[in-house]
Amino acid sequence: MTLRYGIIGGGFISQFHLRALTQVRGIEVAGLTSRTRPEALATYVRDNQLGAGVIYDTVEAMLPHVDVVAIFSPNFCRVATMEIIAAAVRDGIQLRGLIVEKPLGRNMSEARRIVDLAREIAVPTAYFENQIHMKMLQNARTQLAGVAAAMGPLTLARSSEEHAGPHNGWFWDPTQQGGGVLSDMGCHCLAVGWYLLTPLGSDVRRLVPQSVSAHVGLLKWGLPKWRSELLDRFGVDYTATPAEDFATGMVTYKDATTGAISKAQFTVSWMYDKQGLRLLVDGLGPGYALEANSLRSPLEIFIGDAAAARVADAEMALEKATSSQGLLAIQPNEADLYGYTDENIDARDAFTEGRDALLNFEYGLEIVRLTMAAYMSAETARVVDLTDPATIAALETYIPLIQQGRGRELLHITDSD
């Protein structure tokens, strides 16, 4: 059986998923729709025999022609898009699956609305968090399964994601994106840490979050030179509405089965001015460990000054590449390296069988809760207790200051170089 994807959104993440789908059988891209007509994506779909790639003017026009809807549109569009989809299903449209790219929502209110709509229309869901599906993490967990069974599971996981900053202006705008780097990339690291600590074969929510502590900072993009660059490139004013470019913290978990305590540390930044995107993951257990670094590649090239004018697009080599000459790390298959291929395979198999994917919308809701708890910790300078009923209730309606556009109340803005 072949599932017909309908993709909503014509930006960077849609491009990455199309690259992944060239490696996946049983999925065709039947429809595309976006606020800006996605001609380049449609051409890619047809050139790579991924499907008809028909461009539709609206979500409503596309829905009758697809089996699965993949919402890859900007964060601030998610709830309105889900309202449209739910209304169409109530009117008789048949869907086999719903996909939402991370994050599920900008805050708990939005994420819960998306979960409630999906439950109401009873369509299987997949929350797309690609890093959990990375082969290097999946293989590490499998390789260590016997050791973990004998010695005990990992007790500490550390995950970081860093690069020099997003591609598009709305990512930098905290009121549209939902915050800064913690909202944009912290969700990856929170999910990876939680997953790595979870014993192989267990439910992904077996470990129960107990507390979150976090710090955020504006360390590079609050300086005058870089604020000017943001304003010139994207029209985003970090003098008025700044967002964090650095975040770090710790989540404590309790095993619901054994009562054992474990911890996951996360660090994210938009100030990594080296090769490009870097993912670092490690885990420590009793008598064993794992470590992964996405910049370790079997392929390197060197481009000297005299040859620099002839270099191809540097991002062909590595996402968020910051240089087109010198010693460059090459990742020949980034879509597969980062887990995009395998999360689409997981969604395909799940929807074909009429069930949720490994990570469903409810899981995405919990990642939003952890993200909001991290913002709350940074704002209040205290550990957020996720076992406290009053705190849990407060998170349901909490909107971080940075997301409100009030980041100056929390972040330091440098007035001079």
Helices and strands as residue ranges (DSSP letters): E 3-8, H 12-21, E 27-33, H 39-47, E 54-55, H 59-62, G 63-65, E 68-71, G 75-77, H 78-90, E 97-101, H 108-121, E 125-128, G 130-133, H 135-143, H 145-151, E 156-162, H 169-172, H 174-177, H 181-181, I 182-186, H 187-197, E 207-217, H 224-234, E 246-255, E 261-269, E 278-285, E 288-293, E 299-303, G 305-310, G 314-316, E 326-330, H 334-337, H 340-352, H 361-380, E 384-385, H 389-397, G 407-409
